[in-house]
Amino acid sequence: MRLFGRDSECATLDGLLAQARSGRSAALVLRGEAGVGKTALLRYAESTSAGTLTVRGVESEATFPYAGLHRLLVPLLPRRDRLPAGQRAALEVACGLAEGSAPDLYLVSLAALTLLAGAPQLCVVDDVHWLDPESARALAFVARRLHAEGVVMLFGLRVTDDDPGLLAGIPEMPVAGLDRDAAMALLSDVVATDLDPGLAEHIAAATGGNPLALTDLGRELTADQLRGASPLPEPVPIGSRLETHYSARVREYPAATRTWLVLAAAGAGGRDEHLLAAARLLDTRPEDAAPAEADRLVAGAPPVDFRHPLVRSAVYGDATPAQRRAVHAALAATTTGGADADRRAWHLASAAAAPDEVVAAELERRADRAGARGGYAARTAFLSRAAELSPDETTRAARRVEAAGAAMAAGAPARALSLLDTVDDQHLAGAVRGSALLTRALATVNTGAPTALRDAPGMCLEAATAFGTDQARAMRAAVQAIDHAIGAEHLSSVPEPVVAAEAARHAATDPDGLDGLLLTGYAAFVLDGYASCAPAMHRAIDAVADPDLPDETLLRRFVVGVNFCNLLWDDHRKQAILDRAEAAARRTGALHALDLVHFVGAMTDAILGRLNHADRHDATGQRLRRSIGVTADQEQVWRHPELVAWRDPAGIRETLPHTLRVFEMLNLGGMYRVTQLATAVLEIASADYVRARGLLLEIVDLGRPARYAWALPELVEAALRSGDRATAKLALDDLLLAANASGTPRALGLVERSRALLAAPEHAEPHYRDAITHLAGTPSHGDSARAHLLYGEWLRRRRRRRDAREQLARALAMFSEVRADAFARRARRELEALGESVVSPVPEKDETALTPQEAAVARLARAGATNAEIAAHLYLSASTVDYHLRKVFRKLGVGSRRQLRDVLHD
């Protein structure tokens, strides 16, 4: 297959296919302007591949959820019985093969990955810009997770101004016009008469080497034009001008031909029999396409194959509104059967010349059906059009608000905001106004608007009031308000006591339900403090930790539950909630929720000093974000200052102030405070107690322990060591109040550690020993190690060198185990002061070290999971799991899963 001037691109594709034949997978996006030859390159790849699955985006199907994915997977669907039950059910609902609750996009995506792992060597997805968003997201997910299946995925994508970035994170190969020599060679190959070389060079330059423009001009220019005797058309048709060029051609055809072409363009993707029946209603027939076929614009009757998508777009776009309405009306009349109800509704909507409640109501029903299949982008489109056709302004506003909610569910917050901006507030009242406020709050937060989190609590409280007697929705809005208030903290536009008072008011409507318990617990903490909040908060934690709580509810509420656990130092129940939330997110395919679980898990473990566990959460979160298309420049606010502060990497002291400015600009008050606390911990490790004290006094409110009571042990140490004993004693008094409300071993251990620091020398040692005893049985590795460190420092200053050496060596070992370098250096200095020769570890490259992905596979295999189970757990294919497992066996020198139990340790 000859492609002019595409040797480099063809070589790239040949290399990918060769890689696939050796068992490795790859994905590539071919991105370029219209007509530059993306499709030709894809067909070249198809011609050299042993087997191919192909699908092309169709503009008329762009609103039908999973339509493209379904068409691609049709040859593989007979194998779906081999899928895990959850994946199979999700895929069947998405493809309309079964009824069920709306499937999660990523569970459908994982099913597609599992099927495609055993597919032919090449998978081609062309015209991605016209693929329905659900299919595009699912296939992009598959492309990002391919590794060792021997499959190549190629995407053809036209450059557009409004690219939503669905293929972000997949390698790209720009496809530009041909260079001068190749363009001239192609033109000479097309032209049947003599061609003036100077003119050929001019045409090549004027078209930018666009192969489609070159081919069309070569066939259309007259002999005089080709000899240079007559001028060329100006401007030369290229890019968007190509569509205008085709439109002009179509206008010259007879009326029957134009009608047939518009009908074929409007009915693309539909059934052939429906198209032919509609043609009869319009008094046209396939034979009327002859003039267009002679010009090579179309072929086939039916299905009609337009020479290029631009031809179809030109035909439809150039038709008058009346012509378009007529063909859609004919298609609506002939599109029958339950399976085509969505398509018929869309044709009815396109045929409507004025508001029509009957059609709008049908679109609303179709929107509900699309939502039931997980097609939230389609639901948005149906509801948006239903709103446009609604005669009643209040109904129109309600449908636009619903459309905005669907857009938010589809992961399109900017679209949600644009829909809400078209709604006249005077037509919003009651529950509709409440929904609009909730959606706006969530959408602004998700777009990263600087004032979003600041204003979100207030909007949610307004929504709760607007819901009125709908108590369940009002309570959900109030819980969302406290969720945002926790994120914004001191930077919220609504003071936290106001949020808490509203929470208490709404909680009274159902005090024993989950939301009522959460609202009561929050209100008790903010308004009453540690003196009396513990019982209400414990009841709320118990409700979130309830094993019978539905997955969907757990994933909505686990963050608030974890926050309550942090306030009470309840690490064991916090871990139980996180473990259940992770399992629920994996079970339902909720990858965004799973990402949040790992983010919260990394933060939690970093604060506890379990840095190895925090690393694992962070690495898993990074892999997940790559899978769902979050690029590196979008991840900045997801960094973990509380993790890096333990490690004190080079440049961190310059980076943390910038991080604080970013969090302040985004009104992320919670992350701002956590970063301040992390910086204070780093200063304590480095013995800069004065600076640490100053930072901590910005966080805590002495005399009334509140959200950052867990920073009080840090303030005791920093204040005492900087000579401010009075502040240290006040901090201890507050710590006693908070710890007594908690009663957990960790809280009691931190109290004893702080008492030891403030105690007279003759009374300190029992407190140090009690602190070590209490903390030894908790997950707080960092607090335990620091108790040994402080005890060892105290012993050295008491000249008990042997005892000090034992405690300091223990502390150094614990810090080194998790690479807590900042505190390890402090412990090492103390040991050197005792005359110990302590060698700083020098990292060496370990050829047997497992990558994070290999370690994750190995841990699950060690526990007895099969390759299929590991694949489902890690969102990989079984082939990729097998590839990683073979590398694990080779690195660790074992030959079976059973042997992993002996050699693989956390």
N, C-alpha and C positions, 0 to 999 in steps of 0.2 A: 504494500500500500504506500504510494508516494505522497509525501507531504512536503511542499516547497518550503525550504528555509527553516525546517523544524527539526534539524538533526539533533540539536542540543536537548530540546524538550523530549523528543522520542527516545534519546539515550537515557534520560532520567526515568521515563516510564519503563523502558526495558530493564533498567537496574532494579526498579521496585518489583517487577514481575519475577526477575531472577531471584531476588531475595525471598519472595513468597515461595518459590519452588524449593528453597532450602529450609522452609518451615518458619520463616520470620514474617511478621505482618507489618503493614505500613499504611498510612493514610496521607492523602495530598489533596489540596484544594487548587484547582486551576481557575484563577480569577483574571478576568479581562473585560474589555469593552465588548459590546455587541458586534458579532461578525468577525472577531479576530481569529477564530479557529479553535475555540475550546472544545466544541463538539467533535470536530475533526480529530483532535488529539485523543479524545475519549474513544472514538471509534477505532483509531489506530491501536489503542491498548486492547480493545475488545478483539481485534483481528489477530493479535499475537498471544492471546490468553487461551488457556486450555478450557476454560469455562467461565461464563459471565452471567451475573444477575444485573439487570439494568432497569432503572426507573427514571422518568423525566417529570419534573414539576409541570403541572398544568394549571394555568391561571384560574380557570373556572372551578378547580377543586381546592384552591388555596384556603377556603373556609371550611372544608370538611375534615374533621380531626382524624389523624392517622391514615388518611386516604393514600398518601404516597407510600408510607411504610407497608400498608396492607398490600398494595400492588407489587411492591418489591418482594415481599415474603410469600406471595401466593404459591410458588413452587416448593417452598419449605414448610408450609403449614401442615401437610400430612405428618410431619415429624414432631408436631407440638406435644404429642402425648409423652414424649421423652423429657419434657421440661418439668422442673419442680412445680408442685401444685399451684403455689402462689403466682409464679411467673406465667404459667399456662392460663390461669383464670384472668389475670390482668391483660394478657395479649388477646384473649378471645373477646373480652368486653371491648377493648380498644378497637378491634377490627370488626365489631358488630356481629360476632359469631355467637355471642351469648349475652344474657342479661346479667347485671350485677352492679355493685356500687362502683363509683368512679375510680378507675385504677390510677395509681401514682405513675407519673411519666417515667420515672427511673426504674420502676419494676417492669414496665413494658419494655424499656430500653434494654434491661438485662436479659429479658426473654429474647429480644432481637439479637443481642450479642451471642447468646447461647446457640441460637439457630444458625446465625451467620458463621460461627466458628467452624461449622461442618459444611459450609456452602462451597460453591465453586471458587476458583482462585481469585476472581476479580468481581468487585461490586462497584457499579457505576451509578452515580446519582447526578443527573444533569439538570440544568435550570433550577438550581436550589432556590433561587429567589422567588420561584412560583410554587414551591412546595409548601404544604400546610405547616405551620410552626411546630406542631407536636411531632410530626414526622422528622422535620429538620433537627429538632433538639434530640430526639431519640437516636437518629443516625449519627449525629455528631458525638453523642455519648459513646456509641459503639466504636467510632473511629478513635476516640481518645483512649479506650481501654484495650484496643487490639495490641497483641504483643507476639505471641508465638503460635498463631493459628494457621499461618501460611495464607493469609487473605490480604489483598490490597483493596482499599476503598479509595475511589477517586470521585471528587465532587467538581462539577462545573458551575461556576458562580459568576454572574454578570456584575460588573462594578456599578453600584448605584449610590445615590446621595444619602439614602435612608437605610443603609445596611444595618440590621438589628444585631449583627455580631453573633449569630447562632453558631457559627463554625469557629469561634475564637479558640485559640490554642492548638489548632490543627495546622501542620506545616503548609505553606502556600508556595505555588509556583506562578508568578505573574506571567500572563500570556499577552504579549504585545503584538503590534503589527509586524509584518515581515520587513527585513532590511531591504535596502534598495535593490540589490542584485536578485534576491529571491522574489521580490514583488514584480520586477521587470520580467523575470522568467515565467512567473505564473501568468502575467498578462499576455505574454507572447504565446503561451500554451493555449490560452482561451481564444485569442483572436485568430480568425481564419484567414485574414487578408494581411497585406503588408502593414507594418507598424513602424512609424517614425521613431528611432531610438530616443531622440530628445523629448518627444512627446511621451514616450513610455516612462522616462525618468520623471517627467513632470507629474504624470498620473500617479506614479508610485509615491512621490512626495506628498501630493495633494490628498491622497487617501490615507496617508500614514501607514501604508503597507497593509491595510485592512483587507483580508482575503475575500470577504463577502462583497465589499464594494468593488474590488478589482475584477472579480468574476462577473458581476452584474454590468459594470461599465464595459468590459471587454465584449460582452454579447450585445449591448444596446447601442454603442456608438456607431455612427455611420462610417462608411469608408472614407469620406472626406474628413471627418473628425479624426479618424485614426491616422490619416496621412498628414494631418496638421493643416489642412486646407480650410476647415471650419472650426470655430471656437468650441471649447468644451462647455458643458453646463456649469453654471456657477450658482451657488457653491457646489463643489463636488459632494455627492451624497455619501456621508459617513457618519457613524454614531447615530445620534438622534435624527440626523437628516436622512438616514436610510429609511426610517419609518415614514417620513414625509414623502420620500421618493416612491415607496411602495403604494402609499395612499393615492398619489397622483396616477399611478398605473391603473389602480382598481377603478378609479372614477371613469376611466375610458370604456369600461366593459358595459355590456347590455344590462338592463335592470334585473333580468332574471339571474344573470351571473352574480351580480352584486348581492342579491337576496340570498342565493345559495351560499356564497362565501360568508356573509354575516351570520347566517344560520349555523354554518359549520364552526365558525369562531365561537359563537355563544354556546353551542352544544358540545364543545370539546370535552372529552372525558365521559360523556353520557353514552347510553346504549344506542347502537346503530338503528334499531327499529324505531326508537323514539325520534331520532333525527329524520328518518325517512317519512314517518307519519306527519311530522311537523312540516316537512317540505311540501307534502300534498296539500296541507291547509293553506300554505302560502303560494301555491301554484308554481312551484319550482321543482327541479329534479336534478339528480347528479350530472346528467348530460349537459346541463347549463354551465358547468364548470369548465367547458372546453377551452374558452379563451385564456383562462388563468392557467390551465394545464399546458397550453401551448407556450406560455411565457415561463413555464417551470416554477410557478408560484405555489401550486398545490399538486397533489397526486392522490389517487385513491378515492373511492366513492361508494360508500363509506367503509372504514373510517377515513376521514380526510386528513392527510398529512401535509401541513403547511411547510414550505421549504425551510423557513426559519421562524422562530417565535415572533420576530419583528413583523413578519408578514401577517400573522394572525392578529397581532396587536394593531397593526395599521388598518386592517380590514374592519375590525370592531370599532376602533377609535374614530375612524372617518365616517362611520354610518351616522345618520341623523338620530336624535333621540327617539323619534317616532318609529324609525326602522328597527332600532334595538328593542323597543317595547313590543313591537309586532312579533319579532322572532321569539322573544322570551315568552310572550303570551301563547304562541303556538307550541313551544316546547313544554310549557306548563300544562297545556291541555292534553298533550300526548305522553307526558312523563307520569306513569301510573305505577301502582304497586308500593307496598309498604317500605321496601328496601330503598326506594328512590324518593321517599317523602322529603328528605332534606333538600335534595336537588330541585324538586318541584316547588317547594316553598321559596327557594332562592329565585327561581324563574318568575314566580308570581310577584315577588318583591321588585324584581327588575322590570316587570311589565307595568307596574303601577305608575300612573302619571300624577297622582295626587294622594294625599293621606287616605288610608283605607284601614279601618280598624280590623276588619276580617282578616286581611293579609297580615297585619301587624300581630294579631293574636296567634296566627299560625306560626309566624316566625318566632314568637316567644315560646311556643310549645317545642319547636325545633331546637331552640336554644337550650331548653331544659334537657332535651334528649342528648344534645352535644355535651352538656355538662355532666350528665350521668355516665358518659363514656370517657370522661377526663379531658374532653376537648374544650378547654376554657378559652382558647383563642377563637375557636369557632363560635362559642357561646357569646363572646364579646361582639363578633361581627353580626350575628343574628339579632342580638338585642339592640345594637347600634342602629341597624336598618329598621327594626321594629319601632324604635323611638322616632326615626325620621318619618315613618308612615302613620304615627299616632295622631289622630285629629285633636284629642284632648291634651291640653298643655300639661296638666298635672300628671296624666298617665305617661306622657312623653318624658317628663322629668324623672319619674320613677324608673322607667326602663333605661334611661341613660345612667342612673345611679347603679342599677343592676349590672349594666354593661361595664361600668367602671370596676365594680367588685369582681366581675369575671376577668377583666384585664389584670387586676392585681393577682388573682389566683393563677393566671397564665404567666406570671413573672414579668409583666409589662407595666411597671409603676408609672412611667412617663405617659403611656397611653391612658392609664386610669385617670391621671390628673387632667389630661387634655379633655377627656369626656366630662369630668366634673366641672371643668371651667366653662362648658357650654350650657350648664344648667342654670336657670334663673332661680335664685334663692327664694323668691316669693312663691314658687310652686313647691317648695320643700316644707314638709311638716311631719311631725310625729316620727314613726319608724323610718320613713324614707330619709328624713333629715338625719336621723341617727346613723343610718347606714352610710350616707354621704360623708359625714364627719369621720366615722371610723375608717372608711376607705381612704379619705384624704390624709388622715394621720399616718396610716401605715404606708401609703404610697410616698409621702414626702420623706419619711424616714428611710425608705428603701432607695430613693433617688440620691440620698446623701446631701440633701439641701442643708445648708449651714444652720438654719433655724428650726429644722424639722423636729429634732428630739426635744428642743426647748419648748416647742408649742404643742407637741403631741399629747402630753397628759391633760392639758386644758381642753383640747378637742375631744378627747375620749370622755371626759366628764360631761361636756356638753351633750355628747351622744347619749350617755347614760340617762340624762335628764329627758332628752327628746324621746327616748323609747317609752317613757311614761309607764303605763300599766303592764307593758310587756317586760315583766320582772326578770325573766331569764336573760334576755338580751341586754337589759340595763346592767345586770350584774356582770355579764361578760365584758361590757364596755368599761365598767369600773375596774375590773381586773386588768384589762389592757392599759388603763390609765396608770395603775401602780407598776405594771411592767415597764412602761416608758419612764415613769418617775424614778424607778430604780436605776435605769440607764442614764438619765439626765442628772439625777441627784441635785446638787446645789446650783446647777445651771438651768434648771427648769423654770419656766415663766410662772408656774403655779407653786407656791410654797408647799413643802411636803405635809405640814399639818392640815392644810386645806384638802389635799388629796385624801389624807387619812380620814378626815371628818366625813367626806363624801363616801368613802369606802364603808365606814361604819353605818351610815344611813342606808346604803343599798344592801348591806349584809343583813340588816334586820328583816328583809323580806323573805329570806330563806337561810337562816343561820346554820342549818345542819348540812346543807349541800356543799359540794367542793368549793365553788366560788364563794359562797357565804363564809366558809371557814377561812379561806385565804384572805378575804377582805377583813374579817374580824381580827385575824392574826396580825395583819399589817397595821390596822388601826391601833391595836393594843400596843404594838411596839413603838410606833411613832408618837402616840399621844400619852401613853402611860410609862413607857420606858421599861428597863429590865426589872424594875421592882415588881411588876405584876403581869408582864406580857407572856411569860413562858408557857403557862397552860394553854392559852389560845393558840400560840405558835406550834406547840407540840401536836395539838389536834389537827392543825392544818397540814403539818408534815406527815402525820399518819395517813391523812386522806390522799395526799399525793403518792405516798409509798404503798398504797393499797394494791395488792397484786391483781385485784379484779377491775381496776380502773381501765377503761377502754384505751387502746393504743392512741387513737386520735386525741382524746382528752389529755392523756399523759404528755403527749408531744406539745400540746398547747400550754401546759401548766408546769412542766418540770423545772423551768428556769426560776420561777417564783419559789417553788419548793426548795430548790438548791440554795437560793438566797437566804431563805429562813434557816436552813441548816447551818449556813456560814455564820449567821448572827448568833446561833446557839452552840457553836463549835461541835455540831453533831456530825462528825465525819463519817461514821458508819452508815447512818441512814442516807446521808448525802450520796455515798458511793452506791448504795442500793438503788436509789432513784436514778442515778446516772446509768447504771448497768441496765436497768429496766427500760430506760428511754432509748439507749443504744439498741437493745434487742428489738424494741418496737419500731424504731426507724428502719432497721435492716429488714424486719419482717414485712413492712409495708412499702419499702422502696422509697422512703421519704429522705432523699439525700440532703436536702437543705437542712432538715431537722437533724440529721445525723452529723452534718458539719457543725451545727451549733452544739450538739452534745460533745463533740471532740474539742471544740473551742473552750467550752465551760470546763471540760475535764482537764485540759492542759492548764488552764488558769488555776483550777482547784489544786491539782497536784504540784504545780510550781509553788504555790503559797505554802503547801505542806512540806516543801523541800524534797518531794518525790520526783526528782528531775528526770529520772529514767522513764517513769510513767508519763510525765508531761511531754517528753520528747516523742514518745510513741503516739500520744494523742495529736501532737502538732504535725508529725509526719503523715499520719492518717488523714488529718484535715487537709493538708496540702495536696495529697493525692486526690481526695474527693473534689477539691475546688478545681483542680486541673480537669477532672472528669466532667464537671458540669460547666466548664468553660470560663472559670474565673481566671483572668490573666494576672501576671505578676504585678502590673501597675495598679490593679484593683485590690490588692491584698494588704496594702500598707496599714490600714487600721486594724488588721487582724493579727498584727505582730504581738508578741507576748513580752512586754517589758518586765513583768514579774518573773519570767523565766531567765531572760538574759542577765538580769541584775545579779542573780546568784553567781553567774559565771564571769562577769566583768570582762567581756571581750574587748579587744582594742577598739577604741572609738566610741564606746557606749556612753561615756560621759558627755560627749559632744552630741550624740544622737538623742538622748533622753529629753533635753530641753525642747528640741524640735518636735518630738513626739507629743510633749505636753501642749505645745502650741496647736498642733493638729487636732488633738482631742478637744481643746477649748474652743477652737473655731467651729467644730462640728457639734458643740454642746454635749459631748460624751462625758458627762460629769463623772460617771462611775469609772470609766477607763482613766480619766484624768487623776482621780484619787488613787487608783491602783498604781499608776505610774509614779506618783509622788511617794507612795509607800515603798514601792520597789526601789526607788532612788535612795530613800532613807535606809533601807536594809543594806544596800550596797555601801553607803557611807559608814554604817555601823561595822560592816565587815572590814572596811578600810581604816577604821578607828578615827574617822572624822565625825566625832560625836556632836559637835556644835552644829554643824550643818544638818545632821540627821534630826537633832532636836527641833530645829527651826521648821523643817519639812513636816514633822509629825504634829507639831502644834497647829499647823494649818488643817490637819485632817481630823483630829479629835477635838471634842468639846468638853473640856475638863469640868467636872461637877455633874455632868449628865451623860453617862456613856451611851453611845448610840451606834450608828451603823459600823463605825470603825473601832469598836471596842477591841477587836483582835489586833489593833495596832498599839494598844496600851502596853503590852510587854516590851515592845520596841522602845516606846517613850520612857519607860522606867530605866532601861539600860542607857539610852542616849542621854537623858537628862542627868542621871547620876554621874555618868562618866564625863559629862561636860561641866560638872560642878554645881548643878541645879538640883539639890536634894529635895527641895520643897516641891518642885514640879513632879519629881519621881514619886514622892509619897502620895500626892494627889492622884497620880496615874494609877498607883497601886490600889488606892481606895476605890476608884471607879472599876478597876479590874476585878476586885473582890465582889462587887455588886453584880457585874455581868456574869462572872464565873459561877456564882451561887445560883443564878437563874438557869445556867446551863447544866452544871453538875456533871459534865463529862470528864473522863480522865485527862483529856488534853487540856481543858480549861483549868482543872485543878493543878496539873503539872506546870502550866504557865504561871499560875499564882505562886507556887512554891519556888519556881526559878526567880521570880521577881522579888519575893520575900528574901531569898538568899542574898540577892544583890544589896538590899537595903539593911540587912541584919547586921548586928554587931559581930565582929570576927568570932567571938566565942559561941555565937548562936547560929551562924550561917550554915555550917556543914550539914545538919539534919535536913534543912530545906533543900540544899543541893541534891542530897541523896533521895529525898522524897520526889523531887522534880524528875529525876532520872527514872525512878520507879514508875511514876504515873505515866510519863511520856513513852516509856519502852513498849507499852501495849497498845499504842495508838498508831494511826497511819502517818503521823507527823514526823517523818524521818528528819526533817530539817530542825524542828524544835528540839528533838531528842539529841541530835548531834551538837546543837548549840548549848544544851545543858551540860554535856560532857566538856565542851570547850570552856565554858564559864567556870565550871568546877575546877578544871585543870589549871586555869589562870589563877584562880583563888589559891589553890594548893601551892603553886609555884611561889606566889608572893608570901605564903606562910612557910616557905623553905622546906616543904615536904616534897623533895625532888622525885623520889620514886613514885609516890602516889600521883603526883602531877603528870609524870611521864606516861603513866598508864591511862589517865583520862584524856590527855592531849593526843596520844597515839590513837585511842579509840575514836576521838572526834575527827582526826585527820583521815582515818580509814573510812569513816562514814561520809565525810565530805567528798573524798576522792572517788568513792563508789558511784556517786551520782554526778561527778564532775562539777561540784559546787566550788569553783576555783577561788572565788573571792574569800570565802571563809577558810578554805584549805590553806591559802597563803597565810592567813592569821594564825592558824594552828601550827603551821610549819615554823613561823617566826618564834612562837612560844617554845617549841621543842628545841630550836637552835639556841635559844637563850639558856636552855638547860644543858647545853653542850652536845646535844644530839646532832649527828650528821644525817640530815634529811635531804635526799636527792629529789629534786623536782622531776616529776615524770615527763619524759619527752615522747610525744606521740610518734609512733611508728606505723607505717602502712602495714596493715594486717591483711594478707591475701586471703585469709580464711574468714574475715569479717563478713557478716551477712548484711545485705542492704536492708532498709526498712521493709520493703516489699517481701524479700525473702524471709526475713524474721517473722513477719506476720503469717506467711504461709506455713513456716516451720512450726510456729506455736500451735496453730490449729491442727496440723498433721500430728503433732506430738500428742494432742488430746484425743486423737482417733477419728478426726473428721475425714470424710472421703474427699476426693478431688472435686466432685460436684458440689458438696456442701461448702468446701472452702471457696469455690468459685462464687456461689451465691452470697457468702458472707462478705467477700472482699470486692464484689462487683467486677469479677474477671470471668474469662472463659475457662473451661476445664483444661484446655490446651495450654493456656498461659500458666495455670497452676502447676501442671505437670512439668513445664519448662523450669519454673522456679524451684520446684521440689528436687529435680535432678541436680540443679546447681547447688542446692543446700546439701544434698547427700555427698556430692563431690567435695565441697569445702570442708564439711565436718568429718569426712571419712567414714560414713555409715552407709548401710544399704537397705534400711527399712525404717518404717515409722516407729516401730518398737524401740529401735536403738536410739532414736532421737531423745527418748525420755532420760537416757543416761548421759548424753553429751550436751543437750541444749538446756541452758539455764537462763532465767531472766536476770 
